[in-house]
Amino acid sequence: FRLALIQLHVSAVKSDNLQRACGLVREAAAKGAKVVALPECFNSPYGTQYFKEYAEKIPGESTQKLSEVAKECSIYLVGGRSIPEEDGGKLYNTCTVFGPDGAMLAKHRKVHLFDINVPGKIQFKESETLSPGNSFSMFDTPYCKVGLGICYDIRFAEMAQIYGQKGCQLLIYPGAFNLTTGPAHWELLQRGR
């Protein structure tokens, strides 16, 4: 099967981001992709200062659009970190998956939050605004069983090992790695997992 991994420029205008993402999903499906994955944080700028402003409930505006385009294109759509999810007064970095009929198949909340301080280069602390998830998320396709993580979750081999033990043949980690730690880790960790 063909898997499409989408990258896109994200602006401060949520409706533009959703429209752009759905257009790219349609293009990928038109080229034969059966599973399409959006990047982490595709509907809003990535930064702790934006999470509360862009947060949505699930289901909500962004997930409704993902459901509609998955059904329209008859594909499996991995919604990256579609939205900062608001639930019970907490915010989560959440990835949703929709099947070819538009039904939600999985919802994964990022387990390992990214907190870093590299003096003179980058300081970022997701835990200032986000709460961690606490479960594994998998879904079945006619092609294989898929396990989900989000970005920094890839750093933890145990998660990938558990997915392998549970029969996953594909692991998808939508990510928004930064330019300080990303080049040193992202490609190597993908091969390792």
Salt bridges, closest charged atoms under 4 A:
GLU40 OE2 - LYS110 NZ 3.31
GLU56 OE2 - LYS14 NZ 2.79
GLU72 OE2 - ARG26 NE 2.73
GLU85 OE2 - LYS107 NZ 2.96
GLU85 OE1 - ARG109 NE 2.95
GLU86 OE1 - LYS57 NZ 2.52
ASP87 OD2 - ARG109 NH2 2.73
GLU126 OE2 - LYS110 NZ 2.99
ASP153 OD2 - HIS108 NE2 3.22
ASP153 OD1 - HIS112 ND1 2.85
GLU187 OE2 - ARG191 NE 2.79
